């Protein structure tokens, strides 16, 4: 038996056990939500890593987080995606500008081409299944690039009058007609900020639904696919700051991407 078949069968067996146990107890099976790993390229390259706050926020919201490793074959990705209820694209390094048809800016940060290739394959499998998608920080940028948009490669140099978006909280204004505003019940938030890139030309089928005071795009929502991108980190605000409002991003994910 090949490694691929063994891992696929093992996952299917585990999934069947969890589902059967829940049904036997009269419970509704918990949603399985995939979270992309960080794909470390340094001395930790042998490890599969994801920030604990992603898993903690999902668990707090009543979901079962499933870390998606880069080592999967295409067939294994298809098998896993078919069992997930949604996929979270987590934060990380800059995306190679080649992916959205641009030349590297002098202020481009570290890129992780191993991760780019992994997540591009994963998104292809997810889109074939029309799997709901939540992109966070890099994940928001990844959604935009994958669906045909472009990125501001360095906010500070390309938008000189912008706010400091690395480490400083700032207000966020949501469009009243956005799904995020409807789920949260407000159009005004204060969010964290840990990025130096952002959405530039929004991807076809997506709309900008939230901006920082300097105009930097913070929220995109798709009009034709169940997907939303958030430039800030709700998982950190839930797990580290105890923000109950933003827990709805995870507990009502179905409504966010409808």
C-alpha atoms as one frame of an Amber mdcrd trajectory, in Angstrom:
protein
   0.000   0.000   0.000   1.382   3.429  -0.903   1.998   6.211   1.595  -0.782
   8.235  -0.057  -3.383   5.494   0.357  -2.334   4.821   3.929  -2.654   8.472
   4.962  -5.965   8.918   3.136  -7.475   5.775   4.637  -6.225   6.724   8.101
  -7.867  10.131   7.860 -11.118   8.657   6.546 -11.191   6.118   9.371 -10.595
   8.813  11.992 -13.293  11.014  10.446 -15.770   8.106  10.425 -15.039   7.347
  14.084 -15.606  10.967  15.159 -18.817  11.220  13.143 -20.189   7.856  14.331
 -19.413   8.727  17.956 -21.163  12.086  17.676 -24.239  10.566  16.040 -24.394
   7.777  18.629 -24.458  10.426  21.358 -27.188  12.350  19.584 -24.829  15.204
  18.754 -24.342  17.059  15.504 -20.826  16.392  14.127 -18.538  19.358  14.712
 -17.390  21.276  11.616 -13.929  20.307  10.379 -11.973  23.422   9.405  -8.582
  23.145   7.722  -5.749  25.522   8.634  -2.728  25.873   6.358   0.665  25.272
   7.916   3.519  27.818   7.835   5.930  25.704   5.737   9.109  26.709   7.615
  12.193  26.919   5.402  14.791  27.497   8.143  16.211  24.911  10.533  12.641
  23.855  11.318  11.897  22.823   7.726  11.244  19.218   8.809   8.386  20.343
  11.060   4.738  21.045  10.330   3.899  24.275  12.145   0.871  26.484  12.667
   0.281  29.224  15.242  -1.685  27.894  18.196  -4.070  30.863  18.179  -5.664
  29.658  14.915  -6.477  26.268  16.398  -7.526  27.742  19.753  -9.930  30.261
  18.190 -11.519  27.606  15.982 -11.916  25.208  18.907 -13.424  27.976  21.032
 -15.916  28.569  18.215 -17.001  24.931  18.247 -14.986  23.734  15.259 -12.376
  20.997  14.936  -9.165  22.505  13.512  -7.336  20.280  11.019  -3.782  21.351
  10.188  -3.134  20.903   6.468   0.525  19.947   5.800   2.487  20.794   2.674
   3.560  17.174   2.153   0.238  16.029   0.683   0.058  14.713  -2.852  -2.639
  16.125  -5.130  -4.756  13.013  -4.521  -4.372  13.359  -0.758  -5.322  17.039
  -0.958  -8.491  16.145  -2.842  -9.343  13.493  -0.240  -8.811  15.904   2.638
 -10.641  18.826   1.037 -13.650  16.593   0.376 -13.989  16.051   4.132 -13.517
  19.653   5.272 -16.326  22.123   5.906 -14.100  25.194   5.381 -10.467  26.208
   4.973  -8.521  28.954   6.768  -5.518  30.381   4.898  -3.181  31.509   7.664
  -0.626  34.319   7.901   3.037  34.281   6.898   5.626  35.679   4.498   5.160
  37.729   1.336   3.839  36.039  -1.791   6.193  35.863  -4.775   5.071  38.729
  -7.098   5.444  36.361 -10.056   2.203  34.794  -8.833   0.289  37.973  -9.696
   2.336  39.104 -12.685   4.460  41.776 -10.985   8.158  42.571 -10.662   9.640
  42.399  -7.179   9.649  45.738  -5.334  12.929  46.727  -3.581  11.094  46.553
  -0.236   9.615  43.112  -0.857  10.037  40.980   2.259  10.947  37.321   2.579
   9.044  35.092   0.189   8.342  31.400   0.726   8.022  29.755  -2.674   7.531
  26.324  -1.098   4.465  27.660   0.650   3.261  29.534  -2.435   3.328  26.326
  -4.455   1.646  24.298  -1.686  -1.165  26.790  -1.121  -1.727  27.303  -4.844
  -2.279  23.550  -5.236  -4.482  23.475  -2.149  -6.604  26.361  -3.385  -7.076
  24.640  -6.731  -8.389  21.543  -4.941 -10.578  23.669  -2.645 -12.074  25.692
  -5.501 -12.925  22.513  -7.443 -15.022  21.482  -4.414 -16.307  25.026  -3.826
 -14.968  24.813  -0.265 -15.643  27.963   1.813 -12.452  30.014   2.342 -11.306
  32.437   5.047  -8.017  34.212   4.311  -6.225  35.955   7.193  -3.378  38.458
   6.621  -1.181  36.652   4.048  -4.245  34.487   3.445  -6.262  37.550   2.418
  -3.515  38.537  -0.009  -3.305  34.945  -1.257  -7.038  34.877  -2.019  -6.751
  38.111  -3.961  -3.700  36.972  -5.926  -5.099  33.506  -6.660  -8.365  34.881
  -8.029  -6.587  37.399 -10.272  -5.858  40.513  -8.189  -2.572  42.240  -7.338
  -0.843  43.428  -4.168   0.800  46.517  -2.739   4.238  45.037  -2.051   5.256
  47.567   0.600   2.677  49.943   2.044   5.151  52.401   3.586   7.013  53.094
   0.331   4.120  52.770  -2.116   1.631  54.701   0.060   3.817  57.249   1.953
   0.902  58.855   3.836  -0.312  55.539   5.239  -0.583  54.523   8.876   1.918
  52.243  10.561   0.510  48.799   9.782   3.166  46.767  11.556   2.291  46.355
  15.209  -0.082  49.303  15.761  -3.863  48.829  16.223  -6.078  51.061  14.096
  -9.782  51.682  13.357 -11.506  49.700  10.624 -14.614  50.950   8.814 -16.826
  48.242   7.282 -19.316  48.738   4.497 -22.823  48.495   6.007 -23.798  45.958
   3.332 -20.828  43.670   4.032 -21.358  40.168   5.361 -18.802  40.879   8.081
 -20.770  43.912   9.333 -23.966  41.868   9.320 -22.413  39.018  11.325 -20.678
  41.316  13.825 -23.553  43.788  14.097 -21.287  46.823  13.692 -19.493  48.818
  11.006 -16.725  50.131  13.271 -13.917  48.071  14.758 -10.452  48.518  16.195
  -8.180  45.802  14.865  -4.579  44.673  15.205  -2.147  45.161  12.345   0.863
  42.992  11.457   1.465  43.476   7.740   3.419  45.573   5.261   1.498  44.452
   2.163  -2.156  44.720   1.161  -4.648  44.252  -1.636  -4.020  46.578  -4.596
  -6.235  45.717  -7.577  -9.054  43.642  -6.153  -9.626  40.273  -7.819 -12.522
  39.849 -10.260 -15.620  38.739  -8.383 -14.421  40.291  -5.108 -15.334  43.636
  -3.527 -13.553  45.779  -0.964 -15.732  45.784   2.153 -13.486  47.375   4.771
 -10.655  49.893   4.921  -8.296  51.438   7.448  -8.488  55.262   7.850  -5.649
  55.660   5.320  -7.583  53.729   2.673  -5.590  50.492   2.963  -7.821  47.518
   2.139  -8.583  45.384   5.198 -11.571  43.259   4.124 -12.528  41.679   0.797
 -15.577  39.537   0.110 -16.375  37.485  -2.962 -19.644  38.015  -4.783 -19.443
  34.711  -6.664 -17.540  32.289  -4.412 -17.887  31.512  -0.656 -14.778  33.429
   0.419 -13.724  36.357   2.608 -10.296  37.876   3.266  -9.315  39.753   6.434
  -6.037  41.678   6.560  -6.061  41.741  10.373  -5.743  38.788  12.788  -9.068
  37.952  14.480  -7.643  34.694  15.850  -5.072  36.610  17.920  -7.721  39.012
  19.202  -9.916  36.071  20.223  -7.236  33.861  21.744  -4.870  36.439  23.248
  -7.199  39.395  23.965 -10.434  37.548  24.763 -12.391  39.422  22.079 -15.853
  37.809  22.099 -17.185  39.849  19.178 -14.570  38.582  16.729 -15.185  35.014
  17.862 -18.164  35.289  15.484 -15.693  35.284  12.573 -15.120  31.611  13.384
 -18.401  30.558  14.998 -20.465  32.056  12.153 -18.036  31.348   9.345 -20.821
  29.866   7.234 -22.677  33.183   7.256 -19.483  35.108   6.415 -18.843  33.157
   3.228 -22.402  32.447   2.082
